[in-house]
Amino acid sequence: MANKQADLAGPGIGNYEDVEQILPQDYRSLLDVKQTQQAIWEAKDYIETHLCRELNLMRVTVPLIVDTNSGVNDYLDRDGSRTPIEFHISNDHEQNPIDAQIVQAATKWKRVALKQFEMDPGEGLITDMRAVRKDYFLDHDHSAYVDQWDWEQAITEKERSLEYLTGVVQKIWKVFKGAETHLLEKFPALVDERYPRLPDELKFIHAEEILERYPELPRKERETAILQDYPAVFIYGIGWKLADGYPHELRAADYDDWVSETTSADGRPMHGLNGDILVWNPVTKRRHELTSMGVRVDKNTLRQQLEITGQLDFLDMPYHKAILNEEIPLSIGGGIGQARTYMLLLRKAHLGEVSVTVWPEVLKDMCRRKNIHVLE
């Protein structure tokens, strides 16, 4: 069980010997560096436009810096292992100082923004979010710099359901599929028999069902195994403690609802109104996460999840009080990794081919030896 425990939080591979093993041999980018930049912007424009169309979203600005005391920064998981960058703004000679944090994700800010921008149920927003996650291990698909399409949609109480979540996921998958087709038409060099197209349909499956299939495997290995049968999946219910005593993966207690009771397709009791889209990446030959999303907590599930995680003190923060007092809308939302999506659609081996950030010299040297052009 020790391997399962270690697998619950903290993305990345963990050491550069393993990274070298998983980077592909005899790699050649299908697009040169100039074409890659052109293709990135084609993908970005297509995906943003069609997400807005499918989910009735409006583009809005998003903060890079938030007030530490607001409680709106994202802690990514519940064990506190990934902390934000903090700094002090002395302001007018410490008369009106501010303690601030760099955003790790805009998950909670977006829900407050729904009220700020006066969104009605069925309306929502999308942001071009930029963040810093300093505690990531920097490998082929994790970086300290994060770019996401962070989106949020106001919903009704009735829409806090597995059915509504599923419908939204299907719309997002339609956008991914459309973006792939658009890019293949614009850049014929991306058509390569080694790299099959994304499947037309996602496989929807509960984390509890995946554990039943592979009871001895840790989480990442379970995901790898299920992707051998279904090359694109949406895994429901990430955060609830499963039959082996562990959640599929740790999730923060104050944004996605992973505690609500649901029912599987064959009528069995399950939990969670959230999940991830994972695909099989034919270039890296590994599991590839594109997005995490879910129905957000209401006043009841927020308290229940914070009690489970031992974080009831969070209820004193303004964001959490707003949920308890029903001052901000019920919502559904998620974050779609931009660089992760470009990496998949443009058949790239490394995140650094589509995103400019910092990498250690050991990784840059490794990439040079393997003909992987990391941007600097």
N, C-alpha and C positions, 0 to 999 in steps of 0.2 A: 504493500500500500504506500510505501515511501515515495515511489515514482509518481503515483497518483497525486499525492500531496504536493510534490514539487511542480506538478504540471498545471496547477490551478491558476496561477497568476504570473505576470511577468512574461511578455512575449519575447520572441527571439530564440535563437539556437543555443547560445550560451558560451561558445568558445570558437576560436577561429580555425582550429583543426577541423571541426565539423563543418564550418562554413566552406572551407576549401573543398571538402568532399562533395558538398551538395551543389556547388556552382558547376554549370554544365561544361563538359569537355567539347572542344571543336566548335565553340560558339561563334556565330557571325550574325550581327544585327541585320535585319532585313531592310532597315532604313538607315541612311547616313545621318549625321548629326543635324544637318539643316532640315532634311525631310522629317526627322523626329520632332523637331520643334513645330513644324507646320502641322504635323498630325496631332500633336498635343492640343493645339488650339482648335483644330477641327473637332476633336473629341470633346473638349471642354464646352465649346459653344453648343454642340448638339445635345449633350447630356443636360446642361443647365436649362436650355430651352424646353426640352421635352419633359424633364422633371416638373417644371412649372406648369406645363400643359396637362400632364397626367394627374398631378396631385393638387392642382389649383393653388400654386405657390407664387409668392411675390419675392423678388430679390430685395434684400435689406442689408444694411451695414452691420458689422459684428465687431465686438471689442477684441483687442489683443491683450488688454490689461483690465483686471477687475479688482475691486476692493476686497481685501482679505476677509473682512468681517461680514460681507454680504452672504457668504455661503453658496455663491453661484458657480464657483469654479468646480471643475470635474476632477474627482479623485480617482477615476478610472476603474477602481476595484475597491473592495471593502477592507483589505488588510493594511492599507496605508503604506505600501511598499513603494509607490510612485508618487512623489510629492512635487508640487509646483515650485517654480523659481519665485522667490519672494524678494521684495526690496522696499526700502523706506523712502518716501517722498517727504523731505523736511518742510517743503512749501515755505511759508513766510516766517522763517527763523523759528520753526517748530510751533508756531501759534496755531496752525491748522494743518497738521501733518496727515498723511495718508499711508497706511500699510497696504501695499499692492502685490498682486501676483500676476505672472504671465499665464494666460489661459492654457489649459491642457486640452480642453474641448469645450464647445459652447452648449453642451447638452442642457444644462439647467438655465442658462441665460436665455435660450430661445423660448422657453416656456413663459418666462416673464415678458419677453418681447411680444408674444402673441397679444397680451393685454395692452402693452405700450402702443402697438400698431393697430389696435382695435379690430382684431381678427374674429370673425364669427365662425361657428362650427362649419366645417367644410372648407375653410380658407386657411392658408398657411404661409410660411416664409421659408426662404432658402438663403444661406449665407456662403460666402467664399472664405471659409474659416482658415486661419493660420494659427498654429500653436507650437509650443515647445514641450517636449517630454524628455527630460534630461536623464531619466532612469531606464530608458530602453537600452538593451544590448543592440549594438549597431551591426546588422547582418545584411542579407540580400534584400529583405523586404521590411525592415524596420529602421527608422531614422529618428534623430532627435527633433527634426523639423517635420511637422505634420500639416498637410493640407487636406481639407475635407469639404465636401458639400454637406454642411450641417443644415438639416431641414426640420420643420415642426409644423404640424397641422392641428388646429383646434377641432375637437370632436365632442359628441354628446355622450351622456352616460350609457346609452344603449350601444354605442359604437365601441365601448371598451370590451371588445370580444375578440376571440380567436378568428372568427370569420372576417371581421373588418381588417385585422392585422394581415391575414392571408391575402385579401384583395389588394391591399396597398403593396405588399411584397411583389405580387404578380405584375402590378403596374411598373414598379421599379425594374423588374427583370425585363419587361418589354422595352424599356429605355436602353438597358445594356445591350439587348439584342439588336435594337435599331442602330445604336452607335457602332456596333461591330460591322453591320452591313454597310453603313455609311463610310466607314474607314476603308473597308476592303474595296469599295468602288472608287474611292478617291486615291487610294494608294495600292495599286494592284500587286506591288512587291510583297505585301503582307499575306497574299494568298500562297500558302505553303502546305503541302500534304502532310507534313509532320505535325502540323498544328490544327487540329479539327476545330470547327466553329463551336460556339457555345450551344448547348442543347436548347431546343425550343421551350421546354418546360423544366421548372424546378421540381425536385423531389422535396416534399414537406414531411418532416419527421421530428418527433420529440426527442430531446436529449435522453429521456428515460427509455425510449425504445432503442436508441443506439447502444446504451449500456447493456440492455438485455441481449443484444446481438454479440457484443464483445465485452463480456463482464471482466476480463482480466487485463484489458488494455487501458493505459492512461488516456486522457482526453484527446491529445493531439494524434495519438495512434488510432483511436477510435474514429476520429474525423478522417484520417487518411484511409482507413479501411472502408468507410461508407462511401467515400468518393471513388473507390474502385468499381462499385456497383452503380453509382449515380454521380456523374461528373459535375453536377451542380445541385446543391441542397440548401434548404433553409431549415435550420435547427431551432425548434421551439424550446422555450423553457430553460434558459441559461441563467443559473443563479440558485435555483432550488436544490436542496439536498436530495441526492438520488439514493437508490437502494443500497449502494455500497458505502454510504455515509458521507460522500463528497458531492458538492455541486459539479456540474459539467465544467464550469469555470467560475471563478469569483466575479461577481458583479456588484457595483456600488448599490447601496440600499435606497438611494433617494432619487433615482430617475426612472429606470425601467421597472415595470411590475413583473416580478418573477415569482410571486407568491400566490396569485389568484388561482383558484381551482378551474381546470378546463377538462375537456374530454377528447381522447384520441379518436381517430377515424373509425376504429372498431369498438368504440364505446367505453374504453377504460379511463379511469380518473388520471389526470395529469396536472401539471402546474405550469404557470407562466404565460404571460402575454408579450413575450419578447423573443428575440432570436437573431441569428447571424446568417448571411448568405456566404457560403463557401463554394469554391470551384476547384477543379483539378487544373493546375497550371502545366500545360504540356512542355513548356520551355524548361522550367525548374524541376518539373516532375515532383511537385509537392502540393500540399494543400495551400489554398490561397484565399484569404478572407477579404471580401469586398466591402461589407457593411455590417454594422450592428444597429439594431433598431428595436422599437417596442412601444406598446401602450405605456404611458407614464403612470406613476403611482398617483392614487387619490389620497384623501386624508386618512382613510382606513388602512390601506396597504402600505403607505409611508410609515405609519406608526408600527405596523406589524413587522416590516422589514428592518426597521431601525432597532426594534427590540431583539430580533434574531441576531443582528450583528453587534449588539451592545453599543449602539451609537445614539441612544435617545437624547443625549445632550445636544445633538444637531437641531432638535426641535426648537431651540432658543434662537436660531438664526433666522434672519428676515425671509429668506427663500422658503424655508420649511414652514414658518408661520403662515406664509401666504397660501400654501397648500392646505394646511389645517383649517384656515379660515375661509377657504374656497374663494380666494381673492384673485386667483389666476386660473385660466381655462384648463379643463381636461384636455389632454392632447395625446398625440402619437408622433414619434419623431425618430430620427436616426442620423448617423454620420456615415457618409460614403467616402472612402479614401480616394482622393483624386489620383495621386501618384500610383497607388496600388492598381487603380482601374487602368491608367495609361500603360503601366507595365504589362498588364495582362493583354490588353487589346492590341498593343504594338509589338507583342512577342519579344519582350525584353527579359534579360536574365537578372537584372539588378535595378533596384529602385533609383540608384544614382544616375542611371541613363536618362531618367525623365524628371529628376528633381535635383536642384542645386542646394547642397547642404554640406555639413562637415562629416568626414569619414576618417578613421584612423589610418595611418600610413600602411599598416599591415594589410588592411582590407584593400586599399588602393593598389598596392603592389600586387596583391593576389588577382585583382581584376585585370590589371595590365597583362599579367602572364596568361590570362584566359581570354584575351581579346575583347574585354568588356570595357567600353568607354564610359568612365564615370565623370560626370560634369563637375567642374570646379569654378 
